[in-house]
Amino acid sequence: MTIPASKVVAAARGWIGTPYLHQTSVRGAGCDCLGLLRGVWREVQGAEPEIPPAYTRDWSEPQGQERLWRAAAQHLCPKPLDSAGAGDVLLFRMRDGAVAKHLGIQAQVGANASFIHSYTGHGVTESPLSAPWARRIVARFAFP
């Protein structure tokens, strides 16, 4: 049975305002984009399936390895890119040729599409899923 999208979105919105803090996952205290996903997982799914190893801001880039994509595919349910749904986990490639390593959770679909994510200088926020963001999506997943 999959987790209801409304539960995923509500949990993610509960993190809005949490400051950005690299490699952390504590609501209200700090998280990065992976930390947000980990925290929402704990709230809607229970114990994390694995704890990620320590990682630097440029992890996987020198090797060109899609580590985050592989981990997402292992623990989440892959979806077609064109099947947008609230509660989906979005994986972004921030630059052409770079590894995909930014995550967000889709909050709304349609004309007012938005997603919740954490990034440097902003912390956890709900942003419009504008064309510049949407074109960077390389994978879409659902919570199991």
NORDA-V729427 format. One record per pair of residues at least 6 apart in sequence whose C-alpha atoms are under 6 Angstrom apart, sorted by the first residue. I is the first residue (numbers start at 1). J is the second residue. D is the distance in Angstrom with one decimal. If there is no record, write none. Layout:
# NORDA-V729427
i=I j=J d=D
i=I j=J d=D
This chain:
# NORDA-V729427
i=2 j=144 d=4.9
i=5 j=86 d=5.7
i=5 j=87 d=4.5
i=8 j=87 d=5.3
i=9 j=87 d=5.4
i=9 j=107 d=5.6
i=11 j=40 d=5.8
i=12 j=40 d=5.9
i=15 j=27 d=5.6
i=16 j=124 d=4.8
i=16 j=125 d=5.2
i=17 j=124 d=5.4
i=18 j=27 d=6.0
i=18 j=28 d=4.5
i=18 j=29 d=6.0
i=18 j=30 d=5.4
i=18 j=123 d=5.7
i=18 j=124 d=5.3
i=19 j=30 d=4.8
i=19 j=123 d=4.1
i=20 j=30 d=5.4
i=20 j=31 d=5.2
i=20 j=32 d=5.4
i=20 j=119 d=6.0
i=20 j=120 d=5.7
i=20 j=123 d=4.0
i=21 j=30 d=4.8
i=21 j=31 d=4.7
i=21 j=32 d=5.5
i=22 j=32 d=5.1
i=23 j=32 d=6.0
i=24 j=30 d=6.0
i=24 j=31 d=4.5
i=24 j=35 d=5.5
i=25 j=31 d=4.5
i=25 j=35 d=4.1
i=25 j=39 d=5.9
i=32 j=118 d=5.4
i=33 j=103 d=5.5
i=33 j=117 d=5.8
i=33 j=118 d=4.7
i=66 j=99 d=5.7
i=76 j=141 d=5.9
i=76 j=142 d=5.9
i=76 j=143 d=5.4
i=76 j=144 d=5.8
i=77 j=141 d=5.1
i=77 j=142 d=5.0
i=77 j=144 d=5.9
i=78 j=141 d=4.4
i=79 j=140 d=5.4
i=79 j=141 d=5.2
i=81 j=140 d=5.8
i=86 j=106 d=5.1
i=86 j=107 d=5.0
i=86 j=108 d=5.3
i=87 j=105 d=5.9
i=87 j=106 d=5.2
i=87 j=107 d=6.0
i=88 j=105 d=5.6
i=88 j=106 d=5.2
i=88 j=141 d=5.5
i=88 j=142 d=5.0
i=89 j=104 d=5.8
i=89 j=105 d=4.6
i=89 j=140 d=5.7
i=89 j=141 d=5.0
i=90 j=103 d=5.5
i=90 j=104 d=5.1
i=90 j=105 d=5.8
i=90 j=140 d=4.9
i=91 j=102 d=5.8
i=91 j=103 d=4.8
i=91 j=137 d=5.6
i=91 j=138 d=5.9
i=91 j=139 d=5.2
i=92 j=100 d=5.4
i=92 j=102 d=5.1
i=92 j=136 d=5.1
i=92 j=137 d=4.4
i=92 j=138 d=5.6
i=93 j=100 d=4.0
i=93 j=136 d=5.3
i=104 j=116 d=5.4
i=104 j=117 d=4.5
i=105 j=115 d=5.3
i=105 j=116 d=5.1
i=106 j=114 d=6.0
i=106 j=115 d=4.1
i=107 j=114 d=5.4
i=107 j=115 d=4.9
i=108 j=114 d=5.1
i=113 j=129 d=5.3
i=114 j=127 d=5.4
i=114 j=128 d=4.2
i=114 j=129 d=4.5
i=115 j=126 d=5.5
i=115 j=127 d=5.5
i=116 j=125 d=5.6
i=116 j=126 d=4.3
i=117 j=124 d=5.4
i=117 j=125 d=5.8
i=118 j=124 d=4.1
